[in-house]
Amino acid sequence: MSDNHNNQIPLSRYAQLAGREIHWLEWGAAEAPVVIAWHGLARTGRDMDELAQHFASRGFRVICPDTIGRGLSQWSPLPDEEYTLAFYARIANALCDELRLGRVHWVGTSMGGAIGTVCASALFEPRMKARIASLVLNDNAPELAQPAIERIRAYAGNPPAFDTVAELEAFFRTVYKPYGWLSDAQWRRLTETSTRRLPDGRVTPHYDPAMVRQFSAHDNDYLIWPHYDAIEVPVLCLRGAESDLVLPGVVEEMKRRGPGAAGRLQVIEVPACGHAPALNVPEQLEPIEGFIRAAGR
């Protein structure tokens, strides 16, 4: 990253990882402590811009991947086999190999949190367990509410198409209202960084609709208590106070087992947010920074 003189200007990079072209942004200095920030199910790494800017300005290197089938990463020709947590973990391991990363702090929103959980457990990718120094779960848990999964599957599996970007932005503002407060500029960037144009000229969200086959081909892919129970590093769970995906009873169960039973779990309820907090304001970013700095010590 020697050509990246300004920590606030990210490098856009691509590599063949686990046989697929994966895109990511890198922020900050190459020699700095590393944060991997992984986005949610139907989103892209650009959702992590505010978090990346925050951490890069405070002495961290931040890696923000686009999951296979999202953003600028390749779409899978084998959706039933590759749109799975196990394959995402394989990509994460390959990314760490590509960048020669040692210890990393993992911040994951929703699906990104689940990928972090299975990476930290060693059950899928044994070498990842030694790499992950801490884990932040942004509105993610080892068990998710089925009605919320069905809600997400319904809108993500049949992405709408619109004549104009303004109409797509209005759709995003509705479907992602649970993210909490975003500025008008942030809504515009969210829209522009997750828009692709169809052959007929209309615009639609920038991901492969087949990625929702994860829920039909692998019914319980997100039921990951064995992975959670195997985690041996500090865990911070941010729960949107109005989340319909991470239920309070599941958070109580998290406190009783795995990292919770070992005293390594912190839980923060984020007010005025559902699924999932946008990680774009100091009230959300500063507790994450404090947690990561403490884990780094």
N, C-alpha and C positions, 0 to 999 in steps of 0.2 A: 504493500500500500504506500510505497514511498512517493508515488505521484499524487497522493491525496494530501495536499498541504493544508486544507481547511477542514477541520473536524466536522463542520456543519454541512459539508457537501459530500454526499455519499458516492462511493464507487458502485457502479452497476456491473455485476459479474455473472458469468455462466460457466457451467462445467457439466461433463457427463458424470452423473452420480447414479450408481446402481443401474446403469445402462440407459438413463434418460437425461435429457438436457434440463437442468434445474437453474433457475435464476435467483439471485439474491442481491441485496444491497448491503454494503459494508460502510459503517460510520466509525469515525474516531481513529486513534493512532494504532498502528499494527502491533506495538509491543504492550498495549494496555490490557488490563483484565477484560475477559470476554463475557458479553451477554448475548445469548441467542434468544431472539424474540420471534415467536412463531404464532401466526395468525389463526383465525377461526375457519370454520368449515367452508363457507362460500365466499371467502374474502381473499385478500392478497397481503403480501408483506408491507405494502405501503400504509396499512392501518397502523403500523408501528412507528411512523415518522416522528410523532411527538415524543414517544418514549426514547427513540434512538437519539434525537436531538438533545434531550435532557441528559441521557447517560454519556453521550459523546462529549458534551460540554463539561462533564464532571470526571473525565479521566478514564472512560471505558471505551472499549471497542465493541460495536454492536452489529450483529449479523441478523438480517431480516430476510428469510427465504420466502419465495413463492412455492407452496406445495405443488407437487405434480398435479396437473389439471387445472391450475389456477394462475391468474396473472400471466406472466411471461414465461412460465415453465411449460415444458412439453405436456401435451395431453397423453394419457396412457392408451396404448393400443390394446391393453389387456385390463379393462376396468374392473372386472370381478376379482382379479388377482392382485392388482396394484393399488386400488383405492381402499387400502386397509391400514390399520395402525401398524401392523408388522412391517409393511413395505415402507411406510413413512419413516419408521425408526431406522430402517436400512439406509434410506436416503440421508437421514440425520447423521448416522455413523460415517457414511461416505463423505459427507460435507466436512465433518471434523477431520477426517483423514486428509482431504483435499487441502484444507487450510492449516494442517498440522497443529490442531488445537489440543491443548492439554486439558486443564480444568475450565469449565464454563458454568456460568449461572444461566438458568433457563427460565424465561418468562413466556408462558403460553396462554393465549386466549382460547377458551372453549376447546375445539379440536387440538389446538396447539398445546394446551395443557395436558390433554390425554396422550399426545405424542411424547411430551416430556415425562409423564408418569411411566409409560412403558419403557422409555429409554433409561430412566433412573432405576429400574427394577432388575435389569440384567436378564429377564426371561426371554426377550426377543434378541437383543444385541448386547451380549455380555460386556463388550468393551466400553459401552456407553455408561454403564453404572459408575465406573471409575472416573469418568470425565465430568459428570454432573456434580457440581459443588453445592447447588441449592436449586430449589424448584418453586416457581410462583405459578399458581393455578388461578387464572382470571375467569371466574364463573365456570369452573369445571370441577368435577368430582368423579370418583370411581364408579358412580351409579347415577344415571340421568333419568329425569322424569319422562316416561314414555309419551304422554300427551304433547310435551314440548318437542320431543324428537319428531313426532308426526307433524307438528306445525312447521318445523324447520324443513323437514323433508318435502312437505307440500309446496312451499314457495321455492325451495332450492332446486327441486327436481323438474320444475316447469318454469324456467325463468321467462318473464314476459319480455316482449320486444316493443319498442316505442319508435315513433318517427323522429323524435328530438331528444337531445341530451337533457334538456330541461324537464321533460316528462320522466325520464329515467331518474333524475335527481329527486323529483317529487315522490317516486316510488321508493327510493332508498330512504328518504326522510320518514316515510311511513313505516316501512318494514324494520328499519333500524332505530326507530324512536326509543326502544329500551336502552340504547347505548348511553342515554343521558345527554347532557349538554354538549353540542358541537357548535362552533362558530359557523357563520355562513361560508367563510373561506374553507373551513374544514369539510363541510358538506360538499362543497364544490370539488375539492381535491379527492374526497372519497369517491365521488361519482366519476371524475375523469380518470382516476387510476384503476377503476374497475368497470370500464366500458369497452365493449368490442362491437364493431359494426358487422352486421350480417350481409350475406351476398345481395339481399334486396335493398340494402342501404339503411335499414333500421338499426337501432342500437339495443344491446342486451347486456346483462352482467357478464363479466369477463372470467368465466370458468366453464369447465366441461360438465354439462348436466348429468353425465353418466357417473359423476363422483358420488351421487346419492345411492348408487347401487351397493355401496358399502353397507347400507342398512338392510337391504334385502338379501344380499349374498352372504352377509356375515351378521346375523341377527343380533348377537350379543358382543359386537366388537368393542362397544364402549362400556361394557360391564367388566371393570378391570380391578376389582378388589385384590386379587392375588398380586398384581403389580404394585398397587398402593401399599399393601402390607409388607412388601419387600424393600421399600424405600428406606434408606439409612441416612439421608441428608435432611437439613432443615427445609420445611415446606411452609409457604405462605399461601393461604386461600383467600382470595378476594371474592366475596359473594355479593352480587347485585341484590339490594334489599328487596327488589320486586321480581327477582328471577323466578321464572317458571320451569327452569331447567335443573337448577341445583336447589333441592328442597332442604329446609332446615333440619329435618330428621336425618338426612344423609350426612349433613355436616356434623351432627351430633355423633353419628356412627364413626366418622373420620376421626373425631377426637378420642374415641375409645380404642382404636386399633392402629396398627402400623406406626407411622411417625407420630400420630396423636398419642398413642399409649406410651411412647418413648419420650414425650415432652418436646418433640421437635416440630409441632404444628402450631402455627398462628393463624387465626381467622379474623378477617376484617370485613364488616358489612359496609357496603358502599351505598350511601343514601341516594335516592332519586335516580336509580339505575335498575334495569332489569338484566336481561341477557344481551350483551355483556358490557360492563363498563368500558368506555372507549380508551382509557389510559392516556388521556390527553390534557389533564389538568393537574396542577401541583398536589391537590388533595389526594390524588391517586398515585402519582409518580413518586412523591417523597417517601411514603411508607415502604414502597418497593425498594427504593434506593437504600433506605435505612436497614431493611432486612438483608439485602445483598451485601452491604458493607459489613454487617455483623457476621454473616455467614463466611465472608472472605477472611475474616480474622480468625 
